[in-house]
Amino acid sequence: MSSISVMVVDDHLLVRAGLKSLLELPGDPAVTVEFTAEHGAEALKLLRTQRPDVVLMDIRMPVLDGIETLKAIRAETSTADLPVVILTTFDEDDLLFAALEAGASGFLRKDAEPTALREALTAAVRGDPVLDSRVTRRVIERAVSARGNDNTASVRLEHLTPREKELLACVGRGLTNDEIAGELFLSAATTRTYVSRLMTQLGCRDRVALVLLAHQAGLVSGA
């Protein structure tokens, strides 16, 4: 993959500068922070003329916060499919789920290791879910608890073939396309086609939504 261009959106100058320093390694152009904004309104203004590969954005910001900015990004045809990864801390559960509903591509802890940051943004550009391991459990637990006595998620899967359900379960476990291809003895191209078709059939905006649906429907062991 060629160099990934990133937009960092955070109201703290030191955070923006720190993320740029962590993401851009000397002599390695794989990830570049080409754009920065201090709040959502500034980010939206930039996105009218610029198109980064991925946005890394804080939730709590003045003027326009991360949730409302994300909704606005998804509402515009030109940016509807733009990967947006949310920066989070431990005490933002309610905001995280609001971000999911608004179309976040995933979450990263602000104290994530530099390598994890770079890998996560690369994954987001590929279309893979970005769920920090320390956040994932809470996200999944919330998704499963929301299932309650409502079988809506299971009903949505009734028309799927056994093979499609098997593949959805793999997505729910957080496997990448290459890992799914190896486990189910499929080609990488076939796996990508299956995943894309599942998102269309199930009305899921992205892979993160597929992960949550798989857990809500009880396809993943322990869910």
Summary of the structure (lengths in Angstrom):
residues: 223
radius of gyration: 17.4
end to end distance: 34.5
largest distance: 54.2
contacts: 710
relative contact order: 0.11
helix: 52%
strand: 14%
